[in-house]
């Protein structure tokens, strides 16, 4: 890494000319970072509840309590990790990149051991202890320790507004590719049809799949580490080392961050609950689990189809404006699905694909919102708090994840879903359809309203903040 680290942890940049220019290698590396993340995140978001209920035999209510309880732990671990990356003395390879090197193997191992099929034969209290310990180890500690530095790193890879937007796009493409791999292969691997025509899960396949995904995640993290380069260096002055409470009070006055936090809660609730409920939708409503592979392909195709045009869209309309439009489109289509009560899988797929064009548009720009908010915080307060800002947003996403998992578990119990039953009644299947369409529709509509009316960083404001910081750093 160009530059040297002094005894106060500041990076001196006299040698920054040796750093290669920002380019395609950084974008591809950042893509692989989220690819690696989502081998555990999307797999857990989509299938962990299925593993807990269908393989281990836990009730949806217990799983919901676990997901919600874990977020209490995250309230401390996320903020702590953000403070660590902001104030810890940088290593020779940067402030954020070292955490990818340090945590790639631990997070892969922690993810893998959540899916040990033989735990189903343990006594109940032992199964419950295993679930609590392994889930907290992955979600609240290992994943936090790699995801927050990774997400924060985007703000130091490039200072250019368009460059950061492209990083957001490539990150979303990485997530989409991971979603494609997981969405297509996992249903084909873990589900089978019994003699009575019911869709059942294969317990051993969960463990094998988790091991394979763990290895692939390590490879992706390695590519992210070697291809990305930190370029934005800044002094961490003594007066910046305020208390956690002071930091939170300062962030609490950050209107764009508060708006995005609220949007993230609704976004993750909609998308992850929708992903989780799709398993039960195709198992019990459409009675064709294999069709999920096709649906998951369509979801990724929409995002990938928009990716080549996102730079033009952002340049012409702005990130806020593009994201709001995407959420409105998704909301309208999901609400249509709810009212139409479709029985045809092909018809459902057409509407689902159109909805993913809306969610894909938003997801392609959302990560650039974070870098814009980090810049806004520095403009207003004079403090550079990449890790802390991202930690607050990450915690909001985890709360949304917990609400999706928790409410998913509670809803399954409330609608009369019986985990041990080979099939559900028609009434329960209809209720599954309602949850899988109405909840995402309402939540996406709320996200649209938040971004449109509460999030203030328009295209003009983002460009103004970038100019202010460039002028400050030039002095």
Buried (B, 14 or more C-beta within 10 A) or exposed (E): BBBEBEEEEBBEBEEBEEBEEBEEBBBBBBBBBBBBBBBBBBBBBBBBBBBBBBBBEBBBBBBBBBBBBBBEBBEEBBBBBBBBBBBBEBBEBBBBBBBBBBBBBBBBBBBBBBBBBEBEEBEEEEBBEBBBEBBBBBBBBBBBBBBBBBBBBBBBBBBEBEBBBBBBBBBBBBBBBBBBBBBBBBBEBBBBEEEEEBBBBBBEBBBBBBBBBBEBBBBBBBBBBBBBBBBBBBEBEEEBEEEEEEBEEBBEEBBBBBBBBBBBBBBBBBBBBBBBBBBBBBBBBBBBBEBBBBBBBBBBBBBBEBBEEBBEBBEEBBBBBBBBBBBBBBBBBBBBBBEEEBEEBEEBBEBBBBBBBBBBBBBBBBBBBBBBBBBBBBBBBEBBBBBBBBBBBBBBBBBBBBBBBBBBBBBBBEBEBEBEEEBBEEEBBBBBBBBBBBBBBBBBBBBBBBBBEBBEBEBEBBEEBBEEBEEEEEE
